[in-house]
Amino acid sequence: MSDRAAFETLFRAHVSAVHAYALRRSDGATADEVVADTFLVCWRRLDRVPEDALPWLYAVARRCLANRLRAGRREQLRTALASPSSADPTADVYEQRAHAREVLAALAELPAKEREALQLCAWEGLTPDQAARVAGCTAAAFRVRLHRARRRLTATLDATPARDLKEAL
């Protein structure tokens, strides 16, 4: 198979997952740029892409996103994650939003590496072994990081006082 055909196959198989990964961590425009950067790196290093390419692509996307955040987009990401989507004025929706804000706030309190561990496994659906490759550490170190993150997140959420619905909004 030619390099172009191999790249096109790889792109078609994983572009949606890489875009979703970037979109969960940034706004739409930044996610599009991260996907473009990720697959540019993929094309340039096609000979280095492992057979199980998705964790490798996530690792590249992670670094591309980090570069963009360092370039001054960190506040834009926080705003995108904290802003509510269009409102449906039912109590159930408000309750779900309040809970989502509590979870996001608890996630934000975690150390960055622990937060990333949870996101890679819960949001991206990676196994700890795959996520360890994305995070650039050993599987054992990643499992410890994931365990600590789960424990701290649970403790933070358990310590969150019950709030009046109006206060949570």
C-alpha positions in Angstrom: 0.0 0.0 0.0 1.3 3.5 -0.9 2.0 6.1 1.8 -0.9 8.1 0.5 -3.3 5.2 0.7 -2.1 4.2 4.1 -2.5 7.8 5.4 -6.0 8.1 3.9 -7.0 4.8 5.5 -5.6 6.0 8.9 -7.3 9.4 8.5 -10.7 7.9 7.7 -10.5 5.5 10.5 -9.5 8.0 13.2 -10.4 11.6 12.3 -13.7 11.5 14.1 -12.2 10.2 17.3 -9.3 12.7 17.2 -11.8 15.5 16.5 -14.0 14.5 19.4 -10.9 14.3 21.7 -9.9 17.9 20.7 -13.5 19.2 20.9 -14.0 18.0 24.5 -10.9 20.0 25.4 -11.4 23.1 23.4 -13.8 25.1 21.2 -14.7 24.1 17.6 -12.2 26.2 15.8 -9.3 25.1 18.0 -10.4 21.5 17.7 -10.4 21.8 13.9 -6.9 23.2 14.0 -5.7 20.5 16.4 -7.0 17.8 14.1 -5.2 19.4 11.1 -2.0 19.7 13.1 -2.3 16.1 14.3 -2.7 14.6 10.9 0.0 16.8 9.5 2.4 15.3 12.1 0.9 11.9 11.2 1.7 12.4 7.5 5.2 13.6 8.3 5.9 10.7 10.6 3.9 8.0 8.8 6.7 5.5 9.2 6.6 5.9 13.0 2.8 5.4 13.4 2.3 2.2 15.4 -0.3 -0.4 14.3 -2.6 0.6 17.2 -2.6 4.2 15.9 -5.4 5.8 18.0 -3.4 6.2 21.3 -0.5 7.6 19.2 -2.8 10.1 17.5 -4.3 11.1 20.9 -0.8 11.7 22.2 0.0 13.9 19.1 -3.3 15.8 19.5 -2.6 16.3 23.2 0.7 18.0 22.4 -0.8 20.1 19.6 -3.5 21.2 22.0 -1.0 22.0 24.7 1.0 24.1 22.2 -2.2 26.0 21.3 -3.0 26.5 25.0 0.4 27.9 25.7 -0.1 30.3 22.9 -2.9 32.0 24.9 -6.0 30.0 24.5 -6.2 28.7 28.0 -8.9 31.2 29.1 -11.0 30.4 26.0 -11.0 26.7 26.9 -12.1 27.5 30.5 -14.9 29.7 29.1 -16.1 27.0 26.7 -16.2 24.3 29.4 -17.9 26.5 32.0 -20.6 28.1 29.8 -24.0 26.4 29.7 -25.5 25.3 26.5 -28.9 26.6 25.3 -31.4 26.3 28.0 -34.5 24.0 28.3 -36.4 25.5 31.2 -37.2 22.2 33.0 -36.0 21.4 36.5 -34.4 18.2 35.3 -32.2 20.1 32.9 -31.2 22.6 35.5 -30.4 19.8 37.9 -28.3 18.0 35.3 -26.4 21.3 34.6 -25.8 21.9 38.3 -24.4 18.4 38.7 -22.3 18.8 35.5 -20.9 22.1 36.9 -20.1 20.4 40.2 -18.3 17.6 38.4 -16.3 20.0 36.2 -15.4 22.1 39.2 -14.2 19.0 41.0 -12.2 17.9 37.9 -10.6 21.4 37.8 -9.4 20.9 41.4 -7.5 17.8 40.5 -3.8 18.0 39.5 -3.5 18.2 35.7 -2.1 14.7 35.2 -4.8 13.1 37.3 -7.5 15.1 35.5 -6.1 13.9 32.2 -6.0 10.3 33.4 -9.8 10.4 34.1 -10.5 12.2 30.8 -8.5 9.7 28.7 -10.3 6.7 30.3 -13.8 8.2 30.8 -14.2 10.6 27.8 -12.0 8.9 25.3 -12.7 5.3 26.3 -9.1 4.2 26.3 -7.8 1.4 28.4 -5.2 2.3 31.0 -2.5 0.8 28.9 -3.5 2.9 25.9 -4.0 6.0 28.0 -0.5 5.5 29.5 1.0 5.7 26.0 -0.9 8.9 25.4 0.2 10.4 28.7 3.8 9.3 28.1 4.2 7.2 31.2 4.3 3.5 32.2 1.1 1.6 32.5 1.8 1.0 36.2 2.3 4.7 36.8 -0.8 5.6 34.9 -2.9 3.1 36.9 -1.7 4.7 40.1 -2.5 8.2 38.7 -6.0 7.0 37.7 -6.6 5.4 41.1 -5.6 8.6 42.9 -7.7 10.7 40.5 -10.8 8.6 41.1 -10.3 8.7 44.9 -9.8 12.5 44.9 -12.7 13.2 42.6 -15.0 11.0 44.7 -13.8 12.7 47.9 -14.3 16.2 46.4 -17.8 15.3 45.1 -18.7 13.7 48.5 -17.6 16.9 50.3 -19.6 19.2 48.1 -22.5 20.4 50.2 -26.0 20.0 49.0 -27.1 23.2 47.4 -30.3 24.9 46.7 -31.1 24.5 43.0 -31.1 28.3 42.6 -27.6 28.6 44.1 -26.2 25.9 41.7 -27.5 27.7 38.7 
